[in-house]
Amino acid sequence: MSVRMKATKCSSEISFTNKVAVNNTDFPDEVEYILVSTGPGAHFVFSIIRTPEVPKNSIGFSLVQRKWGAISVNQDIDVKIHRFNSSSQTEFLDTVTLEVDFLAKKTISQEPYDTDKMSKSFIMQFAGMPLTIGQPLAFQFEDKKLLALVVKSLEAVDPAAVMSDKDKVELKKTRFGKLLGNSNIQFEKAESSSVNLTGNAKGKIVRQSIINPDWDFGKMGIGGLDKEFNAIFRRAFASRVFPPELVEQLGCKHVKGILLYGPPGTGKTLMARQIGQMLNAREPKIVNGPQILDKYVGESEANVRRLFADAEEEEKRLGPNSGLHIIIFDEIDAICKARGSVAGNSGVHDTVVNQLLSKIDGVDQLNNILVIGMTNRKDMIDDALMRPGRLEVQMEIGLPDETGRLQILNIHTQRMRDFKKINPDVNFQELAAKTKNFSGAELEGLVRAAQSTAMNRLIKAASKVEVDPEAISKLLVNNDDFIHALANDVKPAFGTATEALETYLSRGIINWGTPVSSLLEDGSLYTQQARAPEGSGLVSILLEGPPNSGKTALAAKLALMSDFPFIKICSPDDMVGFTESAKCLQIRKIFDDAYRSQLSCIVVDNVERLLDYGPIGPRYSNLTLQALLVLLKKQPPKGRKLLILCTSSRRQVLEDMEMISAFTSLLHVPNLSTPDHVLSVLEENDIFNKQDLITLAKRMKGHKVFIGIKKLLDLTDMARQTEPQYRINKFLTKLEEEGGLVLN
């Protein structure tokens, strides 16, 4: 039987009991619970507390209770006595899960709340209280800040089942029940709350996965970087997959920074972009390095602080449960140059580096950030930025191997295959083998070049450009399009210097005798030594000999015979007018580029010219000499092979400079020294007929010969311009004048 009563307020002391206040005379002493009805379907069970402060026929509700039940002061409500049924299977609670937040929503605190102690305190305060899903409760835990609890889930137990067989107790979810003295209490942090819960009574928190649930690793579009991506995931993200409490128990700190470095076009920016998409984090902030710098004093540092402002605010509010903030710096070397390295600057670069260091790992360090930096020039970045705790994961994104190139080609031709716009004769495995030292960007360029070649076939170049009307059905990219693009359109930046080598070998290699055969044979052995997996990884050879003896051509021939994917020429021709420091930087860049390829060959032509050697004085560039001495002896990175071929006409000078010892081996390239050597060259050159060669052999017989192959070929070119009847005499006269033929 229900009675009509009025709603009123209760005192703040009673509010923390989470009971409703009634007058001492309104209910018999044995009554503990009442059922309040405020409307159709709106029924609430409360524990009662008796006090003379509440008027008769009134019930005092706290503010929290009035909000939950949508009860206003002086509202008429129906009230009746409620008794729990001891035989009910759903009215006695075994497990209660409570959502926790601060009662004052704007409260921010990182003070730990031990959930084990909270559970005991909750039972002591509220045992016997009726609880309903969604019911709000005010909770004073020890002397800490007031907490707001909301009943999230309830599981009830059948008392009879507990008494009969505890091993077969079945829990049932329920909407309402009575809290027992031995009920299990679990606490879960409310979404966006900054409460720092510790201990074992934390409920199973439904955490947001660090990996985007819609992410498909098969559609990443990153080819040839599987190993690097797996290493980055292991170092930077594995700790973020686990719950914060486990990370806390391990005393583990998350990785806050990744540095991706390597040659241009290898996929650094693409990988950073895909990491941002893969992670279930805030939208990444992408910053180009130069955008940070500002002409006004202090503004550059302020720009850095603004990047971290959101992460700082969320870290203060949510603590360990803060979301991940990603900041991507492209061209990070523009703002993080080694401090003190920029001569005559105003100190802006240095203070920007200091500001960035303090934000990533300073006194008020953040644990909810991931900074990804990208650069082609790792050597320019300040060392302090690369220690553990800052950009500690440093990953080289190098040139893809054959498997990686095949993946990249498949990625960039996927749509063509889907729409059947590629001819079955295209062999991607063969293309991957041919595109040694191509970067990912260059392979993408190769595909575009092949597409343009295919489209060009369907364009009619008449008085005006017209497209074949059946182009859509006819257009197919075939293997010849790729071969054409490979031969004419796209050349790898870290590939072979084909044009320069062909220039050096424009006259070919003439095997005029045993010395040439021996040189080619020994050069081939040194090439195999450089390639051998058990070798040291570095082979340097000096080809020395008199001027015009063909040293450069032989070095070019050995370089091509090596079939190394990276061949670079370091020649004084390319450094005319360079200062000493500029020349050293250029030489260093050539060697640095070589270290990025698995197999590399560097041809250092005319070393004495590179050193600015002059016999009058004499003088030379000591700065360049020291740079070359260091680089000639420097071992390439692990797993990389380097063959160095140097040429010089001044062996004695190099000995005086103590440079000879820097080479693995020396090969002497001699001049032609017998008439037979000269005749062998002339036979190759078809300017003299058989009779002329017999005449020349008779006239040179018994005379000494000493001439370089290059000079001899120049004389044959001159003789070619002479009338046939005067050709022999002219050739011999010039040979004698040049000192190549000495009469006895």
LUMTIDO-558348 format. One line per 3 residues: number of its first residue (from 1); for each residue x negated, y negated, z of C-alpha. Coordinates in steps of 0.05 Angstrom, whole numbers, always signed. Last residue first. Layout:
BEGIN
NUM) X,Y,Z | ...
//
This chain:
BEGIN
744) -2384,-70,-1652 | -2323,-112,-1670 | -2275,-125,-1613
741) -2201,-120,-1630 | -2150,-149,-1581 | -2187,-214,-1571
738) -2131,-256,-1600 | -2176,-274,-1659 | -2191,-201,-1673
735) -2117,-182,-1675 | -2103,-244,-1718 | -2155,-222,-1769
732) -2131,-150,-1767 | -2058,-170,-1780 | -2076,-219,-1836
729) -2120,-168,-1871 | -2066,-115,-1868 | -2009,-161,-1890
726) -2043,-193,-1951 | -2013,-146,-2004 | -1947,-142,-1966
723) -1937,-219,-1965 | -1936,-244,-1893 | -1873,-253,-1850
720) -1879,-182,-1822 | -1949,-199,-1799 | -1921,-250,-1750
717) -1873,-198,-1721 | -1931,-148,-1717 | -1972,-199,-1679
714) -1915,-210,-1628 | -1910,-134,-1619 | -1985,-133,-1603
711) -1977,-188,-1551 | -1922,-150,-1515 | -1961,-85,-1518
708) -2021,-117,-1485 | -2088,-116,-1521 | -2156,-84,-1513
705) -2185,-46,-1573 | -2258,-28,-1585 | -2281,-12,-1655
702) -2305,+56,-1680 | -2246,+64,-1728 | -2207,+0,-1736
699) -2218,-5,-1812 | -2205,+70,-1824 | -2142,+70,-1782
696) -2116,+7,-1817 | -2126,+39,-1885 | -2089,+102,-1863
693) -2032,+58,-1834 | -2028,+19,-1900 | -2021,+84,-1939
690) -1965,+108,-1894 | -1926,+43,-1900 | -1934,-17,-1854
687) -1877,-58,-1826 | -1842,+6,-1800 | -1850,-13,-1725
684) -1854,+55,-1692 | -1915,+74,-1734 | -1946,+7,-1715
681) -1941,+25,-1640 | -1974,+92,-1649 | -2028,+59,-1693
678) -2045,+11,-1636 | -2053,+68,-1586 | -2095,+107,-1636
675) -2141,+46,-1643 | -2157,+54,-1569 | -2146,+12,-1506
672) -2073,-10,-1505 | -2064,-50,-1440 | -2053,-15,-1374
669) -1993,-12,-1327 | -2019,+9,-1258 | -1966,+38,-1212
666) -1971,+23,-1138 | -1933,+59,-1082 | -1892,+48,-1019
663) -1905,-27,-1021 | -1917,-73,-962 | -1991,-55,-960
660) -2002,-93,-1024 | -1979,-159,-993 | -2040,-175,-952
657) -2043,-244,-986 | -2114,-228,-1011 | -2087,-162,-1038
654) -2031,-199,-1074 | -2083,-245,-1106 | -2124,-186,-1128
651) -2063,-153,-1160 | -2048,-214,-1202 | -2006,-193,-1263
648) -1947,-174,-1220 | -1883,-134,-1224 | -1837,-110,-1167
645) -1789,-52,-1168 | -1749,-43,-1103 | -1705,+19,-1093
642) -1654,+16,-1037 | -1611,+72,-1006 | -1554,+61,-957
639) -1531,+113,-905 | -1556,+74,-846 | -1569,+1,-863
636) -1629,-16,-909 | -1699,-13,-878 | -1737,-78,-880
633) -1808,-72,-908 | -1798,-110,-973 | -1752,-159,-937
630) -1804,-180,-885 | -1861,-188,-935 | -1815,-225,-983
627) -1794,-276,-929 | -1867,-285,-908 | -1889,-299,-979
624) -1831,-347,-991 | -1851,-389,-930 | -1925,-384,-949
621) -1912,-416,-1016 | -1977,-415,-1055 | -2039,-457,-1069
618) -2108,-447,-1099 | -2131,-500,-1108 | -2127,-486,-1181
615) -2106,-413,-1187 | -2032,-430,-1175 | -1984,-386,-1137
612) -1912,-411,-1130 | -1894,-347,-1092 | -1841,-329,-1144
609) -1893,-340,-1198 | -1939,-291,-1162 | -1882,-240,-1158
606) -1869,-237,-1233 | -1804,-199,-1231 | -1770,-172,-1168
603) -1725,-117,-1195 | -1675,-95,-1141 | -1642,-27,-1142
600) -1583,-6,-1099 | -1547,+58,-1080 | -1492,+57,-1027
597) -1478,-16,-1040 | -1473,-69,-985 | -1548,-71,-972
594) -1559,-97,-1043 | -1517,-159,-1029 | -1561,-175,-969
591) -1624,-166,-1012 | -1599,-215,-1065 | -1576,-264,-1010
588) -1645,-262,-978 | -1679,-280,-1044 | -1631,-339,-1053
585) -1641,-362,-981 | -1717,-359,-990 | -1713,-399,-1054
582) -1670,-452,-1020 | -1721,-456,-963 | -1779,-465,-1011
579) -1743,-516,-1053 | -1713,-493,-1118 | -1734,-528,-1182
576) -1735,-464,-1224 | -1702,-409,-1184 | -1667,-367,-1237
573) -1730,-359,-1281 | -1769,-340,-1218 | -1734,-273,-1222
570) -1697,-230,-1172 | -1659,-181,-1216 | -1601,-141,-1187
567) -1581,-69,-1200 | -1522,-40,-1161 | -1489,+24,-1187
564) -1556,+61,-1189 | -1567,+97,-1256 | -1641,+105,-1237
561) -1659,+105,-1311 | -1632,+34,-1317 | -1680,+10,-1262
558) -1738,+50,-1292 | -1726,+16,-1359 | -1722,-53,-1328
555) -1787,-41,-1291 | -1819,-16,-1355 | -1796,-79,-1392
552) -1823,-123,-1337 | -1891,-88,-1337 | -1900,-91,-1412
549) -1976,-104,-1415 | -1966,-178,-1432 | -2010,-201,-1374
546) -2056,-148,-1343 | -2028,-96,-1295 | -1986,-85,-1234
543) -1921,-47,-1225 | -1909,-50,-1150 | -1861,+2,-1122
540) -1815,-1,-1061 | -1776,+59,-1037 | -1727,+51,-978
537) -1675,+101,-954 | -1723,+140,-910 | -1711,+203,-950
534) -1669,+263,-931 | -1610,+240,-974 | -1654,+234,-1037
531) -1637,+173,-1080 | -1701,+135,-1066 | -1743,+197,-1077
528) -1706,+211,-1142 | -1723,+141,-1165 | -1796,+152,-1144
525) -1798,+215,-1187 | -1769,+178,-1247 | -1822,+124,-1240
522) -1877,+177,-1239 | -1851,+206,-1304 | -1841,+138,-1337
519) -1911,+116,-1316 | -1943,+182,-1339 | -1910,+177,-1408
516) -1933,+105,-1415 | -2005,+122,-1396 | -2005,+183,-1444
513) -1995,+142,-1506 | -1957,+90,-1547 | -1888,+108,-1518
510) -1852,+46,-1543 | -1800,+22,-1493 | -1745,-20,-1526
507) -1755,-85,-1563 | -1694,-118,-1530 | -1711,-83,-1464
504) -1719,-147,-1422 | -1657,-176,-1454 | -1619,-111,-1441
501) -1637,-116,-1368 | -1611,-188,-1365 | -1546,-168,-1398
498) -1535,-107,-1354 | -1545,-139,-1286 | -1511,-78,-1256
495) -1454,-85,-1207 | -1442,-122,-1143 | -1400,-177,-1175
492) -1365,-123,-1215 | -1352,-139,-1289 | -1281,-146,-1315
489) -1263,-166,-1386 | -1306,-134,-1440 | -1326,-62,-1426
486) -1279,-46,-1369 | -1221,-82,-1402 | -1232,-43,-1467
483) -1237,+23,-1429 | -1172,+7,-1392 | -1136,-10,-1457
480) -1164,+53,-1489 | -1133,+95,-1434 | -1063,+72,-1450
477) -1015,+18,-1425 | -948,+31,-1458 | -902,-22,-1487
474) -858,+6,-1543 | -791,+6,-1507 | -797,-64,-1479
471) -833,-90,-1541 | -777,-73,-1589 | -768,-145,-1610
468) -843,-151,-1624 | -864,-217,-1595 | -876,-278,-1638
465) -931,-330,-1637 | -922,-382,-1692 | -954,-388,-1760
462) -970,-314,-1751 | -999,-278,-1691 | -950,-221,-1678
459) -954,-200,-1605 | -943,-126,-1590 | -1016,-107,-1587
456) -1028,-165,-1539 | -984,-132,-1487 | -1031,-72,-1482
453) -1093,-117,-1475 | -1057,-158,-1422 | -1040,-95,-1383
450) -1112,-71,-1386 | -1135,-138,-1360 | -1085,-135,-1303
447) -1109,-65,-1284 | -1181,-88,-1285 | -1164,-149,-1242
444) -1134,-102,-1190 | -1199,-63,-1193 | -1237,-128,-1184
441) -1196,-146,-1122 | -1209,-77,-1091 | -1284,-84,-1102
438) -1319,-50,-1160 | -1386,-20,-1139 | -1378,+40,-1186
435) -1319,+34,-1234 | -1335,+93,-1279 | -1318,+147,-1227
432) -1252,+114,-1210 | -1235,+109,-1284 | -1248,+184,-1292
429) -1202,+200,-1234 | -1151,+151,-1262 | -1146,+189,-1328
426) -1099,+150,-1373 | -1075,+198,-1427 | -1006,+201,-1395
423) -991,+131,-1422 | -967,+80,-1372 | -901,+43,-1375
420) -859,+100,-1346 | -820,+54,-1299 | -846,+88,-1235
417) -914,+97,-1266 | -921,+23,-1282 | -896,+7,-1212
414) -950,+51,-1181 | -1007,+23,-1223 | -1036,-23,-1169
411) -1031,+30,-1114 | -1058,+86,-1157 | -1119,+43,-1177
408) -1131,+28,-1103 | -1127,+101,-1083 | -1175,+122,-1139
405) -1223,+67,-1117 | -1220,+94,-1046 | -1237,+165,-1068
402) -1295,+138,-1110 | -1323,+96,-1053 | -1295,+28,-1035
399) -1341,-33,-1026 | -1347,-52,-953 | -1300,-76,-900
396) -1349,-80,-842 | -1313,-76,-776 | -1332,-115,-714
393) -1289,-98,-654 | -1314,-143,-598 | -1287,-209,-623
390) -1282,-232,-551 | -1284,-187,-490 | -1346,-152,-514
387) -1395,-200,-548 | -1382,-227,-618 | -1363,-299,-602
384) -1426,-310,-562 | -1468,-293,-624 | -1443,-354,-662
381) -1423,-337,-733 | -1470,-351,-791 | -1496,-279,-798
378) -1424,-253,-807 | -1420,-289,-874 | -1363,-261,-916
375) -1314,-276,-861 | -1249,-255,-828 | -1227,-265,-756
372) -1169,-229,-722 | -1150,-255,-653 | -1103,-211,-613
369) -1069,-243,-554 | -1029,-219,-494 | -1086,-212,-443
366) -1103,-285,-436 | -1163,-312,-399 | -1157,-369,-350
363) -1232,-370,-334 | -1251,-360,-407 | -1243,-301,-453
360) -1202,-320,-514 | -1186,-391,-495 | -1256,-408,-468
357) -1290,-380,-530 | -1245,-420,-576 | -1259,-485,-539
354) -1334,-473,-539 | -1333,-458,-614 | -1295,-523,-626
351) -1345,-560,-582 | -1403,-534,-623 | -1372,-551,-690
348) -1357,-622,-667 | -1428,-634,-642 | -1438,-696,-685
345) -1480,-661,-736 | -1553,-676,-750 | -1574,-604,-764
342) -1519,-552,-761 | -1549,-492,-724 | -1540,-519,-653
339) -1482,-473,-639 | -1479,-414,-687 | -1423,-430,-737
336) -1353,-416,-711 | -1311,-466,-750 | -1326,-450,-823
333) -1349,-379,-804 | -1277,-362,-789 | -1261,-360,-864
330) -1190,-336,-849 | -1171,-338,-775 | -1111,-294,-757
327) -1076,-307,-690 | -1032,-250,-664 | -989,-258,-602
324) -968,-193,-568 | -907,-194,-523 | -913,-207,-448
321) -900,-148,-403 | -966,-156,-365 | -946,-227,-343
318) -876,-249,-365 | -874,-323,-350 | -947,-342,-344
315) -966,-298,-404 | -908,-327,-443 | -932,-398,-434
312) -1005,-380,-450 | -985,-342,-513 | -944,-401,-538
309) -1002,-450,-525 | -1056,-409,-559 | -1055,-442,-627
306) -1043,-510,-595 | -1109,-504,-557 | -1148,-494,-623
303) -1115,-557,-653 | -1133,-595,-589 | -1206,-576,-600
300) -1204,-605,-670 | -1168,-668,-644 | -1222,-684,-594
297) -1253,-740,-636 | -1213,-754,-699 | -1238,-727,-766
294) -1203,-660,-756 | -1228,-589,-763 | -1178,-533,-752
291) -1155,-531,-824 | -1227,-512,-845 | -1219,-442,-815
288) -1155,-424,-851 | -1103,-406,-799 | -1051,-351,-800
285) -1006,-349,-739 | -976,-279,-736 | -900,-274,-725
282) -893,-246,-655 | -906,-172,-647 | -880,-104,-670
279) -946,-91,-705 | -948,-65,-776 | -935,-133,-808
276) -992,-168,-773 | -1039,-109,-786 | -1018,-113,-860
273) -1038,-186,-864 | -1106,-171,-831 | -1118,-114,-879
270) -1100,-156,-940 | -1146,-212,-916 | -1205,-164,-909
267) -1190,-126,-973 | -1257,-118,-1010 | -1249,-180,-1053
264) -1308,-219,-1024 | -1363,-179,-991 | -1357,-157,-918
261) -1332,-178,-851 | -1271,-163,-808 | -1279,-188,-737
258) -1228,-163,-686 | -1210,-196,-620 | -1171,-186,-556
255) -1183,-113,-541 | -1138,-95,-483 | -1167,-89,-413
252) -1166,-22,-377 | -1165,-15,-302 | -1141,+57,-315
249) -1083,+48,-267 | -1064,-18,-301 | -1065,+14,-370
246) -1019,+67,-342 | -973,+13,-312 | -972,-26,-377
243) -942,+33,-415 | -986,+62,-471 | -985,+38,-543
240) -1026,-24,-526 | -1088,+17,-506 | -1089,+50,-574
237) -1084,-17,-610 | -1154,-48,-615 | -1205,+7,-612
234) -1167,+67,-641 | -1127,+25,-690 | -1190,-10,-715
231) -1226,+57,-725 | -1165,+85,-762 | -1163,+24,-807
228) -1238,+30,-823 | -1231,+104,-841 | -1169,+93,-883
225) -1199,+34,-921 | -1202,+61,-992 | -1134,+33,-1011
222) -1091,-12,-969 | -1021,-18,-999 | -990,-1,-932
219) -935,+40,-962 | -956,+108,-934 | -962,+78,-865
216) -888,+64,-866 | -866,+11,-816 | -792,+7,-799
213) -805,+23,-725 | -857,-34,-720 | -914,-6,-678
210) -923,-37,-609 | -859,-2,-588 | -812,-45,-546
207) -809,-13,-478 | -748,+21,-450 | -772,+22,-378
204) -763,+90,-346 | -749,+68,-275 | -800,+39,-229
201) -801,+76,-163 | -873,+97,-173 | -908,+32,-154
198) -913,-37,-185 | -862,-88,-211 | -886,-157,-232
195) -822,-199,-240 | -831,-246,-300 | -763,-230,-330
192) -751,-234,-405 | -712,-169,-403 | -697,-145,-333
189) -750,-104,-298 | -726,-35,-279 | -719,-8,-208
186) -702,+64,-189 | -668,+85,-124 | -659,+159,-107
183) -602,+169,-57 | -621,+198,+11 | -582,+150,+55
180) -523,+153,+7 | -496,+98,-38 | -423,+110,-54
177) -398,+115,-126 | -373,+80,-189 | -382,+85,-264
174) -408,+157,-265 | -462,+198,-299 | -463,+269,-275
171) -521,+305,-241 | -521,+381,-240 | -550,+415,-179
168) -573,+485,-197 | -636,+489,-154 | -600,+462,-93
165) -554,+520,-89 | -493,+522,-42 | -499,+457,-2
162) -519,+415,-62 | -464,+445,-104 | -413,+427,-50
159) -438,+355,-47 | -427,+346,-123 | -478,+294,-147
156) -469,+226,-179 | -513,+188,-228 | -506,+112,-233
153) -534,+64,-285 | -550,-10,-291 | -529,-39,-224
150) -553,-111,-227 | -603,-139,-177 | -621,-212,-165
147) -684,-221,-123 | -699,-274,-71 | -773,-293,-66
144) -815,-256,-16 | -809,-250,+59 | -792,-176,+59
141) -745,-162,+1 | -681,-205,+3 | -633,-174,-47
138) -571,-207,-78 | -528,-157,-116 | -493,-159,-183
135) -445,-102,-202 | -452,-81,-275 | -440,-8,-259
132) -403,-3,-192 | -433,+9,-123 | -398,+26,-57
129) -443,+13,+4 | -459,+71,+51 | -533,+54,+53
126) -543,-20,+36 | -598,-49,+80 | -638,+13,+97
123) -630,+41,+27 | -654,-24,-5 | -714,-28,+42
120) -735,+43,+24 | -730,+29,-50 | -766,-38,-45
117) -824,-3,-10 | -831,+45,-68 | -819,-11,-118
114) -880,-51,-94 | -869,-122,-118 | -933,-154,-143
111) -940,-230,-142 | -945,-254,-215 | -893,-308,-205
108) -849,-352,-248 | -781,-374,-221 | -736,-406,-273
105) -681,-354,-263 | -673,-367,-188 | -647,-299,-167
102) -710,-269,-194 | -699,-208,-237 | -689,-133,-226
99) -645,-82,-261 | -623,-26,-215 | -619,+48,-229
96) -583,+90,-176 | -593,+164,-170 | -557,+214,-126
93) -492,+176,-115 | -431,+206,-81 | -365,+190,-116
90) -370,+235,-177 | -358,+306,-153 | -301,+287,-106
87) -290,+332,-46 | -308,+280,+6 | -258,+231,-24
84) -279,+160,-8 | -227,+116,+26 | -202,+48,+1
81) -154,+2,+39 | -113,-46,-3 | -120,-116,-30
78) -81,-155,-83 | -109,-224,-98 | -83,-296,-94
75) -136,-346,-115 | -155,-397,-62 | -228,-400,-89
72) -235,-369,-159 | -249,-297,-175 | -280,-276,-242
69) -301,-210,-208 | -374,-218,-224 | -375,-293,-214
66) -339,-288,-148 | -386,-234,-124 | -449,-275,-139
63) -419,-337,-106 | -404,-296,-43 | -334,-274,-27
60) -295,-287,+37 | -227,-252,+42 | -166,-286,+70
57) -104,-261,+107 | -130,-292,+172 | -183,-346,+164
54) -256,-325,+157 | -304,-350,+212 | -277,-297,+261
51) -322,-245,+226 | -313,-174,+203 | -357,-144,+148
48) -325,-105,+91 | -354,-58,+39 | -327,-73,-30
45) -288,-36,-84 | -269,-76,-147 | -209,-69,-193
42) -196,-110,-256 | -154,-65,-301 | -93,-112,-297
39) -111,-170,-251 | -152,-190,-190 | -148,-123,-154
36) -192,-114,-92 | -202,-44,-63 | -225,-46,+10
33) -278,-7,+46 | -299,+5,+119 | -231,+14,+155
30) -239,+49,+223 | -233,-17,+262 | -163,-32,+235
27) -158,-89,+184 | -136,-163,+188 | -153,-177,+261
24) -229,-189,+257 | -221,-234,+196 | -252,-210,+131
21) -320,-221,+98 | -340,-185,+33 | -405,-145,+32
18) -468,-160,-8 | -505,-166,+59 | -543,-225,+30
15) -478,-265,+22 | -462,-255,+97 | -519,-301,+116
12) -499,-352,+61 | -430,-360,+93 | -367,-337,+57
9) -322,-371,+8 | -247,-359,-1 | -199,-312,-37
6) -127,-307,-12 | -90,-244,+8 | -30,-204,-15
3) -25,-134,+14 | -30,-67,-21 | +0,+0,+0
//
